[in-house]
Structure formats: C-alpha cells, structure tokens
Amino acid sequence: MPDAPRPGLLRLALETRAPVEFFASAVAAPALLGAPQGDGHTVVVYPGFLAADSSTAPLRRLLKALGYEAFGWEQGRNTGVSPATFAQAEQQIKTLAAKSGKLSLVGWSLGGIYARELAKRVPDLIRNVVTLGSPFAQPPDNTNASRLFEWVNRNKERVQVEYASLKQAPPVPTTSIFSRTDGIVPWQASIQEAGPMSESIEVSASHIGLGVNPFALYALADRLSQAPGQWKAFEISGMKRLWFRGAPK
C-alpha cells in the first residue's frame, strides 16, 4: 500500500467526538458485557503517546468484567520507546507469565508498537496481540503526532527498530483495529497484511476514542476470547457488516 500523508484538518477535527464515543460505550455497557467472555488469562494494556494507565482504565475495567486479569504497563506516561522502558516492559511480561502462563498484549497507538515488538522478543510468553490505531505499516513521520514526538524525544536515547521490521507481524495471533476516520494516524499505517495469524479490522472511530469506542471494544473482546491454538480471523457477517469491515484488498 502506498505511503499516505498525515490525516487532514477535517479528520483531525473529528477527534473531538472522542467524548461521545466514551458516552456511547457507557450506554452500550450491557451489550459489551455480553461480548465473548474471557478465560481468566492475563492481559497487559499499553497506553498511547503521552498517555498513562489512567487512559486505559475503562478498557481494563471491561476486560476484568469479562473475566480477564488486566494490568496497565505501570510506567507512567508513554513518551517514547526508550531502552529502559522497553526493558521494564519485557520484565513485566516475564514476571506475569511466570505466575499465570501466556498473556495477551493490547496496545493503543504507540502502545501497539510496544505490544508488537515485545511479542517478537518473547513470543513463547505471548498468546495474542491486539493493537488500536498503531502506526506500524508506514513511515513514522506521517502522523499528526510525529513532530511533537520528535520534540519530546529530541535528547533521549531510543530503541532502534528498523522500519521494515515494524511492518512484520509478531509470530503470534495479531489483530490491528483501525479507523479510516482516524485524525492522528493515517489508516493505511495500521493495515496488517493478512496471514494465517494476522488480520486488520475496520471500525468507525476517532484515534483518541479507539480505546473507549464500543465497536472497537467488542472486536477486542472477541479477539482475546479465542482459545490457544484455535485462532480464526474475525467473522464479518450478518449485522456485523453494519459496524465492521476487513482491510481493503
């Protein structure tokens, strides 16, 4: 897929609907609690750029209500992929996996880069990866947050990851949930090449609202509920066609 420019002003303006998405998820709570249930395994949720665990609290509350052990990344604000935070995130995975077995990783925006790259480092400890609007498939300077990211990290050491390798899915079941109306990340940057264990699911959402959007949350719950070794692509049929789409061919 050709590289896409940063989302324009109209899509950026549509980010103001995030509070509406949060309200919609509260209204849809009874339906979301009827989503596929979890089996008690552990899920770690990584926040987006400049966000902290407080931003993923609603998502983690839902996961706990569905039967998962849900944790934040417990490192304060996510300001970039530094060697220290990456090493601490990897150690958290190893500690949790030693207690409860394989775990799933969920990452919102930049948090999804953490989730994908960590799953590549310790695939034997990871059951499933789901990302929300994460920019792994196109040059990182094509987002509306790139200039702020560069300024925040201008004097910091970073984990060096080859751009070409970012596009490669981890060797575990991997789902990218994206929106064509994302105002921060061009939607093309979140398209995961379909494969035996990888897919992309389109929902209608803002970037800032992806972690509270009821349709994104339903798709997330559905993906995490699959039993180990029985992964299948998200089925879009019947009424689901109104709310979900697959990646463009």
C-alpha positions as CSV (number, residue, x, y, z in Angstrom):
1,M,0.0,0.0,0.0
2,P,1.5,3.4,-1.0
3,D,2.6,5.7,1.8
4,A,-0.2,8.1,2.9
5,P,0.1,11.7,4.1
6,R,-0.9,12.9,7.5
7,P,-4.7,13.0,8.1
8,G,-6.1,16.4,7.0
9,L,-7.8,19.0,9.1
10,L,-11.3,17.5,8.7
11,R,-10.3,14.2,10.2
12,L,-8.3,16.0,12.8
13,A,-11.4,18.0,13.8
14,L,-13.4,14.8,14.0
15,E,-11.2,13.8,17.0
16,T,-13.5,16.0,19.1
17,R,-16.0,13.2,19.0
18,A,-14.0,11.1,21.5
19,P,-16.2,12.1,24.5
20,V,-19.3,11.0,22.5
21,E,-17.6,7.6,22.0
22,F,-16.9,7.3,25.7
23,F,-20.6,8.1,26.5
24,A,-21.6,5.5,23.8
25,S,-19.5,2.8,25.5
26,A,-21.2,3.6,28.8
27,V,-24.7,3.3,27.2
28,A,-23.6,0.1,25.4
29,A,-22.1,-1.5,28.6
30,P,-24.9,-4.2,28.8
31,A,-24.2,-5.2,25.3
32,L,-20.4,-5.1,25.8
33,L,-20.8,-7.3,28.9
34,G,-22.5,-9.8,26.5
35,A,-19.3,-10.0,24.3
36,P,-17.4,-13.2,24.3
37,Q,-16.1,-14.0,27.8
38,G,-12.5,-14.4,28.9
39,D,-11.0,-17.4,30.4
40,G,-9.0,-15.7,33.2
41,H,-5.7,-15.2,31.3
42,T,-3.6,-12.1,31.9
43,V,-3.8,-9.1,29.5
44,V,-1.4,-6.1,29.6
45,V,-2.6,-2.9,28.1
46,Y,-0.1,-0.2,26.8
47,P,-1.2,3.4,26.5
48,G,-0.6,5.7,23.6
49,F,1.9,8.6,23.2
50,L,1.9,11.0,26.2
51,A,-0.9,8.9,27.9
52,A,-0.7,6.9,31.1
53,D,-2.5,3.9,32.6
54,S,-5.4,6.2,33.5
55,S,-6.3,6.4,29.8
56,T,-6.7,2.7,29.5
57,A,-8.6,2.3,32.8
58,P,-12.1,2.0,31.1
59,L,-10.8,-0.7,28.7
60,R,-9.2,-2.6,31.6
61,R,-12.3,-2.4,33.7
62,L,-14.3,-4.0,30.8
63,L,-11.6,-6.7,30.4
64,K,-11.9,-7.5,34.1
65,A,-15.7,-7.7,33.9
66,L,-15.3,-10.1,31.0
67,G,-13.1,-12.4,33.1
68,Y,-9.5,-11.4,32.4
69,E,-6.7,-10.4,34.7
70,A,-5.9,-6.9,33.2
71,F,-2.9,-4.8,34.0
72,G,-1.5,-1.4,32.9
73,W,2.1,-1.1,31.9
74,E,2.8,0.7,35.2
75,Q,5.5,3.1,33.8
76,G,3.7,6.5,33.9
77,R,3.3,8.4,30.7
78,N,4.4,6.8,27.4
79,T,6.8,9.4,26.0
80,G,8.6,7.1,23.5
81,V,10.2,3.7,23.0
82,S,13.3,4.0,25.2
83,P,15.7,1.1,26.1
84,A,14.8,1.5,29.8
85,T,11.0,1.4,29.4
86,F,11.2,-1.4,26.9
87,A,13.4,-3.5,29.2
88,Q,11.0,-2.8,32.1
89,A,8.0,-3.8,29.9
90,E,9.7,-7.0,28.9
91,Q,10.5,-7.8,32.6
92,Q,6.8,-7.2,33.5
93,I,5.8,-9.8,30.9
94,K,8.2,-12.4,32.2
95,T,7.1,-11.8,35.8
96,L,3.4,-12.1,35.0
97,A,3.9,-15.1,32.7
98,A,5.8,-16.9,35.4
99,K,2.7,-16.5,37.7
100,S,-0.1,-17.2,35.3
101,G,1.2,-18.5,31.9
102,K,1.0,-16.9,28.5
103,L,-0.6,-13.5,28.3
104,S,-2.1,-11.2,25.7
105,L,-0.9,-7.7,24.9
106,V,-3.1,-4.8,23.9
107,G,-1.6,-1.5,22.6
108,W,-3.3,1.8,21.8
109,S,-1.4,3.8,19.2
110,L,2.3,4.0,20.2
111,G,1.4,1.4,22.8
112,G,0.8,-1.0,20.0
113,I,4.4,-0.7,18.8
114,Y,5.4,-1.8,22.3
115,A,3.0,-4.7,22.1
116,R,4.1,-5.9,18.7
117,E,7.8,-5.6,19.3
118,L,7.7,-7.2,22.8
119,A,5.8,-10.1,21.3
120,K,8.6,-10.6,18.8
121,R,11.1,-10.7,21.6
122,V,9.3,-13.2,23.8
123,P,6.8,-15.0,21.6
124,D,6.8,-18.1,23.7
125,L,5.2,-16.0,26.5
126,I,2.5,-14.3,24.3
127,R,-0.9,-15.7,23.4
128,N,-2.4,-12.8,21.4
129,V,-1.6,-9.2,20.3
130,V,-4.3,-6.6,19.5
131,T,-3.4,-3.0,18.5
132,L,-5.7,0.1,18.2
133,G,-4.7,2.6,15.6
134,S,-1.0,1.8,15.8
135,P,1.3,3.3,13.1
136,F,3.5,0.3,12.2
137,A,3.0,0.0,8.4
138,Q,4.1,3.4,7.1
139,P,6.9,5.9,7.8
140,P,6.6,7.1,11.5
141,D,6.8,10.8,10.4
142,N,3.4,10.5,8.6
143,T,1.3,11.1,11.7
144,N,-0.1,14.3,13.2
145,A,1.8,13.5,16.4
146,S,5.2,13.0,14.8
147,R,6.5,16.5,15.3
148,L,5.5,16.5,18.9
149,F,7.1,13.1,19.3
150,E,10.4,14.3,17.9
151,W,10.4,17.3,20.1
152,V,9.6,15.3,23.3
153,N,12.4,12.8,22.4
154,R,14.9,15.2,21.0
155,N,17.6,14.4,23.6
156,K,16.6,10.9,24.6
157,E,18.0,7.5,23.7
158,R,15.6,5.4,21.7
159,V,15.2,1.7,20.9
160,Q,16.5,1.3,17.3
161,V,14.0,-0.7,15.3
162,E,14.3,-1.0,11.5
163,Y,11.2,0.4,9.8
164,A,10.9,-2.6,7.6
165,S,10.7,-4.9,10.6
166,L,8.0,-2.9,12.2
167,K,5.6,-4.0,9.4
168,Q,6.2,-7.6,10.1
169,A,3.6,-9.1,12.4
170,P,4.8,-11.0,15.6
171,P,4.8,-14.8,15.3
172,V,1.6,-15.0,17.3
173,P,-2.1,-14.2,16.5
174,T,-2.1,-10.5,15.8
175,T,-5.0,-8.1,15.1
176,S,-4.9,-4.5,14.1
177,I,-8.1,-2.5,14.8
178,F,-8.1,0.8,12.7
179,S,-10.4,3.6,11.5
180,R,-10.5,5.4,8.2
181,T,-11.6,8.5,10.1
182,D,-8.5,8.4,12.4
183,G,-7.4,12.0,12.7
184,I,-3.9,11.3,14.1
185,V,-2.6,8.2,12.2
186,P,-3.3,7.6,8.5
187,W,-5.4,4.5,8.5
188,Q,-3.1,2.9,5.9
189,A,-0.4,2.9,8.6
190,S,-2.4,0.5,10.7
191,I,-3.1,-2.1,8.0
192,Q,-1.7,-5.5,8.9
193,E,-1.0,-7.8,5.9
194,A,-3.5,-10.7,6.3
195,G,-2.0,-14.1,7.0
196,P,-2.6,-17.4,8.9
197,M,-2.4,-15.5,12.2
198,S,-2.8,-11.8,11.3
199,E,-5.7,-9.5,10.3
200,S,-7.0,-6.0,10.3
201,I,-10.5,-4.9,11.4
202,E,-12.0,-1.5,10.5
203,V,-14.3,0.3,12.8
204,S,-15.7,3.9,12.7
205,A,-13.8,5.7,15.5
206,S,-11.6,8.6,16.3
207,H,-8.0,7.9,17.2
208,I,-8.4,9.3,20.7
209,G,-11.6,7.4,21.2
210,L,-10.4,4.0,19.9
211,G,-9.9,2.7,23.5
212,V,-13.4,3.6,24.5
213,N,-15.3,3.1,21.2
214,P,-17.9,0.4,21.8
215,F,-17.3,-1.3,18.4
216,A,-13.5,-1.4,18.9
217,L,-14.1,-2.8,22.4
218,Y,-16.4,-5.5,21.1
219,A,-13.8,-6.5,18.4
220,L,-11.1,-6.5,21.0
221,A,-13.1,-8.7,23.4
222,D,-13.9,-11.1,20.6
223,R,-10.2,-11.5,19.6
224,L,-9.0,-12.0,23.1
225,S,-11.6,-14.7,23.8
226,Q,-10.1,-17.3,21.4
227,A,-8.7,-20.4,22.9
228,P,-4.9,-21.0,22.4
229,G,-4.2,-22.8,19.1
230,Q,-7.7,-22.1,17.7
231,W,-7.2,-18.6,16.3
232,K,-9.6,-17.7,13.4
233,A,-10.0,-14.4,11.6
234,F,-12.8,-12.1,12.8
235,E,-16.0,-13.1,11.1
236,I,-17.8,-10.2,9.5
237,S,-21.3,-11.4,8.5
238,G,-24.9,-10.6,9.2
239,M,-25.4,-7.5,11.3
240,K,-21.7,-7.2,11.9
241,R,-21.4,-5.8,8.3
242,L,-23.0,-2.6,9.6
243,W,-20.2,-1.9,12.1
244,F,-17.1,-3.7,10.9
245,R,-15.1,-4.2,7.7
246,G,-11.9,-6.0,6.9
247,A,-8.8,-4.5,5.4
248,P,-9.1,-3.2,1.8
249,K,-8.0,-5.7,-0.9
